[in-house]
Amino acid sequence: MRPARHCDDLVSDTEKLFLQHPDAEIITSFPGLAVLTGARILAEIGDDRSRFVQAGHLKAYAGSAPVTRESGKSRRVVHRRIKNSRLAATGRHWAFAALTASPGAHARYNRRRDTGDRYHAALRNLFNHMPGRLRHCLTKHQKFDEAIAFSPSVPLAAAA
């Protein structure tokens, strides 16, 4: 029985310390990110905002950005093998939890499913969207805004 109590103490201490961090309010404003998951994300990416110069760097570190391999006329898009595995696992949980917590995330997931993506591919696409939004909000010190993060895409013909 003692190990369970120690685990509970560890969880409560982690949550308490995370909530004292200045970025905790921004991180937990994201759909699907609760206190413990947010603490894991913060622990893996750190609080040095200059570490990831572009959103793509954070996506590559998290393992959400695919890798394109080209040679001659052949082209393959494959998943990233070298990544922060703990951040990638947490990101999959984050994307799954965001499906029920965010109408925009669910709509993005459904759009990918409608185009023929299977469950895991659509979920990976949703996860690939989230680290860039997180980086933006952390660098601008803004809370997550559903209307901005999941704004409907404008067709290229209408934009021109």
Contact map, one row per residue, 1 for C-alpha under 8 A:
1111100000000000000000000000000000000000000000000000000000000000000000000000000000000000000000000000000000000000000000000000000000000000000000000000000000000000
1111110000000000000000000000000000000000000000000000000000000000000000000000000000000000000000000000000000000000000000000000000000000000000000000000000000000000
1111111000000000000000000000000000000000000000000000000000000000000000000000000000000000000000000000000000000000000000000000000000000000000000000000000000000000
1111111100000000000000000000000000000000000000000000000000000000000000000000000000000000000000000000000000000000000000000000000000000000000000000000000000000000
1111111110000000000000000000000000000000000000000000000000000000000000000000000000000000000000000000000000000000000000000000000000000000000000000000000000000000
0111111111000000000000000000000000000000000000000000000000000000000000000000000000000000000000000000000000000000000000000000000000000000000000000000000000000000
0011111111100000000000000000000000000000000000000000000000000000000000000000000000000000000000000000000000000000000000000000000000000000000000000000000000000000
0001111111110000000000000000000000000000000000000000000000000000000000000000000000000000000000000000000000000000000000000000000000000000000000000000000000000000
0000111111111000000000000000000000000000000000000000000000000000000000000000000000000000000000000000000000000000000000000000000000000000000000000000000000000000
0000011111111100000000000000000000000000000000000000000000000000000000000000000000000000000000000000000000000000000000000000000000000000000000000000000000000000
0000001111111110000000000000000000010000000000000000000000000000000000000000000000000000000000000000000000000000000000000000000000000000000000000000000000000000
0000000111111111000000000000000000000000000000000000000000000000000000000000000000000000000000000000000000000000000000000000000000000000000000000000000000000000
0000000011111111100000000000000000000000000000000000000000000000000000000000000000000000000000000000000000000000000000000000000000000000000000000000000000000000
0000000001111111110000000000000000010010000000000000000000000000000000000000000000000000000000000000000000000000000000000000000000000000000000000000000000000000
0000000000111111111000000000000000110010000000000000000000000000000000000000000000000000000000000000000000000000000000000000000000000000000000000000000000000000
0000000000011111111100000000000000000000000000000000000000000000000000000000000000000000000000000000000000000000000000000000000000000000000000000000000000000000
0000000000001111111110000000000000000000000000000000000000000000000000000000000000000000000000000000000000000000000000000000000000000000000000000000000000000000
0000000000000111111110010000000000100010000000000000000000000000000000000000000000000000000000000000000000000000000000000000000000000000000000000000000000000000
0000000000000011111111011000000000100000000000000000000000000000000000000000000000000000000000000000000000000000000000000000000000000000000000000000000000000000
0000000000000001111111010000000000000000000000000000000000000000000000000000000000000000000000000000000000000000000000000000000000000000000000000000000000000000
0000000000000000111111110000000000000000000000000000000000000000000000000000000000000000000000000000000000000000000000000000000000000000000000000000000000000000
0000000000000000001111111000000000000000000000000000000000000000000000000000000000000000000000000000000000000000000000000000000000000000000000000000000000000000
0000000000000000000011111110000000000000000000000000000000000000000000000000000000000000000000000000000000000000000000000000000000000000010000000000000000000000
0000000000000000011111111111000000100110000000000000000000000000000000000000000000000000000000000000000000000000000000000000000000000000000000000000000000000000
0000000000000000001001111111100000000000000000000000000000000000000000000000000000000000000000000000000000000000000000000000000000000000000000100000000000000000
0000000000000000000000111111110000000000000000000000000000000000000000000000000000000000000000000000000000000000000000000000000000000000110011110000000000000000
0000000000000000000000111111110010000100000000000000000000000000000000000000000000000000000000000000000000000000000000000000000000000100010000100000000000000000
0000000000000000000000011111111011100100000000000000000000000000000000000000000000000000000000000000000000000000000000000000000000000000000000000000000000000000
0000000000000000000000001111111010000000000000000000000000000000000000000000000000000000000000000000000000000000000000000000000000000000000000110000000000000000
0000000000000000000000000111111110000000000000000000000000000000000000000000000000000000000000000000000000000000000000000000000000000100000000110000000000000000
0000000000000000000000000001111110000000000000000000000000000000000000000000000000000000000000001100110000000000000000000000000000000000000000000000000000000000
0000000000000000000000000000011111000000000000000000000000000000000000000000000000000000000001111111110000000000000000000000000000000000000000000000000000000000
0000000000000000000000000011111111101100000000000000000000000000000000000000000000000000000001001100000000000000000000000000000000000000000000000000000000000000
0000000000000000000000000001000111111100000000000000000000000000000000000000000000000000000000000000000000000000000000000000000000000000000000000000000000000000
0000000000000010011000010001000011111110000000000000000000000000000000000000000000000000000000000000000000000000000000000000000000000000000000000000000000000000
0000000000100110000000000000000001111111000000000000000000000000000000000000000000000000000000000000000000000000000000000000000000000000000000000000000000000000
0000000000000000000000000000000011111111100000000000000000000000000000000000000000000000010001000000000000000000000000000000000000000000000000000000000000000000
0000000000000000000000010011000011111111110000000000000000000000000000000000000000000000000000000000000000000000000000000000000000000000000000000000000000000000
0000000000000110010000010000000000111111111000000000000000000000000000000000000000000000000000000000000000000000000000000000000000000000000000000000000000000000
0000000000000000000000000000000000011111111100000000000000000000000000000000000000000010010000000000000000000000000000000000000000000000000000000000000000000000
0000000000000000000000000000000000001111111110000000000000000000000000000000000000000010010000000000000000000000000000000000000000000000000000000000000000000000
0000000000000000000000000000000000000111111111100000000000000000000000000000000000000000000000000000000000000000000000000000000000000000000000000000000000000000
0000000000000000000000000000000000000011111111000000000000000000000000000000000000000000000000000000000000000000000000000000000000000000000000000000000000000000
0000000000000000000000000000000000000001111111000000000000000000000000000000000000000110000000000000000000000000000000000000000000000000000000000000000000000000
0000000000000000000000000000000000000000111111100000000000000000000000000000000000000000000000000000000000000000000000000000000000000000000000000000000000000000
0000000000000000000000000000000000000000011111110000000000000000000000000000000000000000000000000000000000000000000000000000000000000000000000000000000000000000
0000000000000000000000000000000000000000010011111000000000000000000000000000000000000000000000000000000000000000000000000000000000000000000000000000000000000000
0000000000000000000000000000000000000000000001111110000000000000000000000000000000000000000000000000000000000000000000000000000000000000000000000000000000000000
0000000000000000000000000000000000000000000000111111100000000000000000000000000000000000000000000000000000000000000000000000000000000000011000000000000000000000
0000000000000000000000000000000000000000000000011111100000000000000000000000000000000000000000000000000000000000000000000000000000000000000000000000000000000000
0000000000000000000000000000000000000000000000011111100000000000000000000000000000000000000000000000000000000000000000000000000000000000000000000000000000000000
0000000000000000000000000000000000000000000000001111111011000000000000000000000000000000000000000000000000000000000000000000000000000000000000000000000000000000
0000000000000000000000000000000000000000000000001111111010000000000000000000000000000000000000000000000000000000000000000000000000000000000000000000000000000000
0000000000000000000000000000000000000000000000000001111111000000000000000000000000000000000000000000000000000000000000000000000000000000000000000000000000000000
0000000000000000000000000000000000000000000000000001111111100000000000000000000000000000000000000000000000000000000000000000000000110011000000000000000000000000
0000000000000000000000000000000000000000000000000000011111110000100000000000000000000000000000000000000000000000000000000000000000010000000000000000000000000000
0000000000000000000000000000000000000000000000000001111111111000000000000000000000000000000000000000000000000000000000000000000000000000000000000000000000000000
0000000000000000000000000000000000000000000000000001011111111100000000000000000000000000000000000000000000000000000000000000000000110010000000000000000000000000
0000000000000000000000000000000000000000000000000000001111111111100000000000000000000000000000000000000000000000000000000000000100110000000000000000000000000000
0000000000000000000000000000000000000000000000000000000111111111110000000000000100100000000000000000000000000000000000000000000000000000000000000000000000000000
0000000000000000000000000000000000000000000000000000000011111111000000000000000000110000000000000000000000000000000000000000000000000000000000000000000000000000
0000000000000000000000000000000000000000000000000000000001111111100000000000000000111011001000000000000000000000000000000000000000100000000000000000000000000000
0000000000000000000000000000000000000000000000000000000000111111110000000000001111111011000000000000000000000000000000000000000000000000000000000000000000000000
0000000000000000000000000000000000000000000000000000000000111111110000000000001100000001000000000000000000000000000000000001101100000000000000000000000000000000
0000000000000000000000000000000000000000000000000000000100110111111000000000001100000000000000000000000000000000000000000000000100000000000000000000000000000000
0000000000000000000000000000000000000000000000000000000000010011111100000000111100000000000000000000000000000000000000000000000000000000000000000000000000000000
0000000000000000000000000000000000000000000000000000000000000000111110000000111100000000000000000000000000000000000000000000000000000000000000000000000000000000
0000000000000000000000000000000000000000000000000000000000000000011111000011110000000000000000000000000000000000000000000000000000000000000000000000000000000000
0000000000000000000000000000000000000000000000000000000000000000001111100011110000000000000000000000000000000000000000000000000000000000000000000000000000000000
0000000000000000000000000000000000000000000000000000000000000000000111111111000000000000000000000000000000000000000000000000000000000000000000000000000000000000
0000000000000000000000000000000000000000000000000000000000000000000011111110000000000000000000000000000000000000000000000000000000000000000000000000000000000000
0000000000000000000000000000000000000000000000000000000000000000000001111100000000000000000000000000000000000000000000000000000000000000000000000000000000000000
0000000000000000000000000000000000000000000000000000000000000000000001111110000000000000000000000000000000000000000000000000000000000000000000000000000000000000
0000000000000000000000000000000000000000000000000000000000000000000001111111000000000000000000000000000000000000000000000000000000000000000000000000000000000000
0000000000000000000000000000000000000000000000000000000000000000000111101111100000000000000000000000000000000000000000000000000000000000000000000000000000000000
0000000000000000000000000000000000000000000000000000000000000000000111000111110000000000000000000000000000000000000000000000000000000000000000000000000000000000
0000000000000000000000000000000000000000000000000000000000000000011110000011111000000000000000000000000000000000000000000000000000000000000000000000000000000000
0000000000000000000000000000000000000000000000000000000000000000011110000001111100000000000000000000000000000000000000000000000000000000000000000000000000000000
0000000000000000000000000000000000000000000000000000000000000011111000000000111110000000000000000000000000000000000000000000000000000000000000000000000000000000
0000000000000000000000000000000000000000000000000000000000010011111000000000011111100000000000000000000000000000000000000000000000000000000000000000000000000000
0000000000000000000000000000000000000000000000000000000000000010000000000000001111100000000000000000000000000000000000000000000000000000000000000000000000000000
0000000000000000000000000000000000000000000000000000000000000010000000000000000111110000000000000000000000000000000000000000000000000000000000000000000000000000
0000000000000000000000000000000000000000000000000000000000011110000000000000000111111001000000000000000000000000000000000000000000000000000000000000000000000000
0000000000000000000000000000000000000000000000000000000000001110000000000000000001111111000000000000000000000000000000000000000000000000000000000000000000000000
0000000000000000000000000000000000000000000000000000000000000110000000000000000000111111100000000000000000000000000000000000000000000000000000000000000000000000
0000000000000000000000000000000000000000000100000000000000000000000000000000000000011111110000000000000000000000000000000000000000000000000000000000000000000000
0000000000000000000000000000000000000001100100000000000000000110000000000000000000011111111000000000000000000000000000000000000000000000000000000000000000000000
0000000000000000000000000000000000000000000000000000000000000111000000000000000000111111111100000000000000000000000000000000000000000000000000000000000000000000
0000000000000000000000000000000000000000000000000000000000000000000000000000000000001111111110000000000000000000000000000000000000000000000000000000000000000000
0000000000000000000000000000000000001001100000000000000000000000000000000000000000000111111111000000000000000000000000000000000000000000000000000000000000000000
0000000000000000000000000000000000000000000000000000000000000100000000000000000000000011111111100000000000000000000000000000001000000000000000000000000000000000
0000000000000000000000000000000000000000000000000000000000000000000000000000000000000001111111110000000000000000000000000011001000000000000000000000000000000000
0000000000000000000000000000000000000000000000000000000000000000000000000000000000000000111111111000000000000000000000000000000000000000000000000000000000000000
0000000000000000000000000000000110001000000000000000000000000000000000000000000000000000011111111100000000000000000000000000001000000000000000000000000000000000
0000000000000000000000000000000100000000000000000000000000000000000000000000000000000000001111111110000000000000000000000011011001000000000000000000000000000000
0000000000000000000000000000000100000000000000000000000000000000000000000000000000000000000111111111000000000000000000000010000000000000000000000000000000000000
0000000000000000000000000000001110000000000000000000000000000000000000000000000000000000000011111111100000000000000000000000000000000000000000000000000000000000
0000000000000000000000000000001110000000000000000000000000000000000000000000000000000000000001111111110011000000000000000000000000000000000000000000000000000000
0000000000000000000000000000000100000000000000000000000000000000000000000000000000000000000000111111111011001000000000000000000000000000000000000000000000000000
0000000000000000000000000000000100000000000000000000000000000000000000000000000000000000000000011111111001000000000000000000000000000000000000000000000000000000
0000000000000000000000000000001100000000000000000000000000000000000000000000000000000000000000001111111000000000000000000000000000000000000000000000000000000000
0000000000000000000000000000001100000000000000000000000000000000000000000000000000000000000000000111111111000000000000000000000000000000000000000100000000000000
0000000000000000000000000000000000000000000000000000000000000000000000000000000000000000000000000011111111100000000000000000000000000000000000000000000000000000
0000000000000000000000000000000000000000000000000000000000000000000000000000000000000000000000000000011111110000000000000000000000000000000000000110111000000000
0000000000000000000000000000000000000000000000000000000000000000000000000000000000000000000000000110011111111000000000000000010000000000000000000000010000000000
0000000000000000000000000000000000000000000000000000000000000000000000000000000000000000000000000111011111111100000000000000000000000000000000000000000000000000
0000000000000000000000000000000000000000000000000000000000000000000000000000000000000000000000000000001111111110000000000000000000000000000000000000000000000000
0000000000000000000000000000000000000000000000000000000000000000000000000000000000000000000000000000000111111111000000000000010000000000000000000000010000000000
0000000000000000000000000000000000000000000000000000000000000000000000000000000000000000000000000010000011111111100000000110110000000000000000000000000000000000
0000000000000000000000000000000000000000000000000000000000000000000000000000000000000000000000000000000001111111110000000100000000000000000000000000000000000000
0000000000000000000000000000000000000000000000000000000000000000000000000000000000000000000000000000000000111111111000000000000000000000000000000000000000000000
0000000000000000000000000000000000000000000000000000000000000000000000000000000000000000000000000000000000011111111110000100100000000000000000000000000000000000
0000000000000000000000000000000000000000000000000000000000000000000000000000000000000000000000000000000000001111111111100100000000000000000000000000000000000000
0000000000000000000000000000000000000000000000000000000000000000000000000000000000000000000000000000000000000111111110000000000000000000000000000000000000000000
0000000000000000000000000000000000000000000000000000000000000000000000000000000000000000000000000000000000000011111110000000000000000000000000000000000000000000
0000000000000000000000000000000000000000000000000000000000000000000000000000000000000000000000000000000000000001111111000000000000000000000000000000000000000000
0000000000000000000000000000000000000000000000000000000000000000000000000000000000000000000000000000000000000001111111111100000000000000000000000000000000000000
0000000000000000000000000000000000000000000000000000000000000000000000000000000000000000000000000000000000000000100111111100000000000000000000000000000000000000
0000000000000000000000000000000000000000000000000000000000000000000000000000000000000000000000000000000000000000100011111110000000000000000000000000000000000000
0000000000000000000000000000000000000000000000000000000000000000000000000000000000000000000000000000000000000000000011111111000000000000000000000000000000000000
0000000000000000000000000000000000000000000000000000000000000000000000000000000000000000000000000000000000000000000011111111100000000000000000000000000000000000
0000000000000000000000000000000000000000000000000000000000000000000000000000000000000000000000000000000000001101100011111111110000000000000000000000000000000000
0000000000000000000000000000000000000000000000000000000000000000000000000000000000000000000100110000000000001000000000111111111000000000000000000000000000000000
0000000000000000000000000000000000000000000000000000000000000001000000000000000000000000000100100000000000000000000000011111111100000000000000000000000000000000
0000000000000000000000000000000000000000000000000000000000000001000000000000000000000000000000000000000000001001000000001111111110000000000000000000000000000000
0000000000000000000000000000000000000000000000000000000000000000000000000000000000000000000000100000000010011000000000000111111111000000000000000000000000000000
0000000000000000000000000000000000000000000000000000000000000001000000000000000000000000001101100000000000000000000000000011111111100000000000000000000000000000
0000000000000000000000000000000000000000000000000000000000100001100000000000000000000000000000000000000000000000000000000001111111110000000000000000000000000000
0000000000000000000000000000000000000000000000000000000000000000000000000000000000000000000000000000000000000000000000000000111111111000000000000000000000000000
0000000000000000000000000000000000000000000000000000000000000000000000000000000000000000000000100000000000000000000000000000011111111100000000000000000000000000
0000000000000000000000000000000000000000000000000000001001100100000000000000000000000000000000000000000000000000000000000000001111111110000000000000000000000000
0000000000000000000000000000000000000000000000000000001101100000000000000000000000000000000000000000000000000000000000000000000111111111000000000000000000000000
0000000000000000000000000000000000000000000000000000000000000000000000000000000000000000000000000000000000000000000000000000000011111111100000010000100000000000
0000000000000000000000000010010000000000000000000000000000000000000000000000000000000000000000000000000000000000000000000000000001111111110000010000000000000000
0000000000000000000000000000000000000000000000000000001001000000000000000000000000000000000000000000000000000000000000000000000000111111111000000000000000000000
0000000000000000000000000000000000000000000000000000001000000000000000000000000000000000000000000000000000000000000000000000000000011111111100000000000000000000
0000000000000000000000000100000000000000000000000000000000000000000000000000000000000000000000000000000000000000000000000000000000001111111111110000000000000000
0000000000000000000000100110000000000000000000001000000000000000000000000000000000000000000000000000000000000000000000000000000000000111111111000000000000000000
0000000000000000000000000000000000000000000000001000000000000000000000000000000000000000000000000000000000000000000000000000000000000011111111000000000000000000
0000000000000000000000000000000000000000000000000000000000000000000000000000000000000000000000000000000000000000000000000000000000000001111111000000000000000000
0000000000000000000000000100000000000000000000000000000000000000000000000000000000000000000000000000000000000000000000000000000000000000111111100000000000000000
0000000000000000000000000100000000000000000000000000000000000000000000000000000000000000000000000000000000000000000000000000000000000000111111110000000000000000
0000000000000000000000001110110000000000000000000000000000000000000000000000000000000000000000000000000000000000000000000000000000000000100011111000000000000000
0000000000000000000000000100110000000000000000000000000000000000000000000000000000000000000000000000000000000000000000000000000000001100100001111100100000000000
0000000000000000000000000000000000000000000000000000000000000000000000000000000000000000000000000000000000000000000000000000000000000000000000111111100000000000
0000000000000000000000000000000000000000000000000000000000000000000000000000000000000000000000000000010100000000000000000000000000000000000000011111111000000000
0000000000000000000000000000000000000000000000000000000000000000000000000000000000000000000000000000000100000000000000000000000000000000000000001111111000000000
0000000000000000000000000000000000000000000000000000000000000000000000000000000000000000000000000000000000000000000000000000000000000000000000001111111000000000
0000000000000000000000000000000000000000000000000000000000000000000000000000000000000000000000000000000100000000000000000000000000001000000000011111111000000000
0000000000000000000000000000000000000000000000000000000000000000000000000000000000000000000000000000000110010000000000000000000000000000000000000111111100000000
0000000000000000000000000000000000000000000000000000000000000000000000000000000000000000000000000000000100000000000000000000000000000000000000000111111110000000
0000000000000000000000000000000000000000000000000000000000000000000000000000000000000000000000000000000000000000000000000000000000000000000000000000011111000000
0000000000000000000000000000000000000000000000000000000000000000000000000000000000000000000000000000000000000000000000000000000000000000000000000000001111100000
0000000000000000000000000000000000000000000000000000000000000000000000000000000000000000000000000000000000000000000000000000000000000000000000000000000111110110
0000000000000000000000000000000000000000000000000000000000000000000000000000000000000000000000000000000000000000000000000000000000000000000000000000000011111110
0000000000000000000000000000000000000000000000000000000000000000000000000000000000000000000000000000000000000000000000000000000000000000000000000000000001111111
0000000000000000000000000000000000000000000000000000000000000000000000000000000000000000000000000000000000000000000000000000000000000000000000000000000000111111
0000000000000000000000000000000000000000000000000000000000000000000000000000000000000000000000000000000000000000000000000000000000000000000000000000000001111111
0000000000000000000000000000000000000000000000000000000000000000000000000000000000000000000000000000000000000000000000000000000000000000000000000000000001111111
0000000000000000000000000000000000000000000000000000000000000000000000000000000000000000000000000000000000000000000000000000000000000000000000000000000000011111
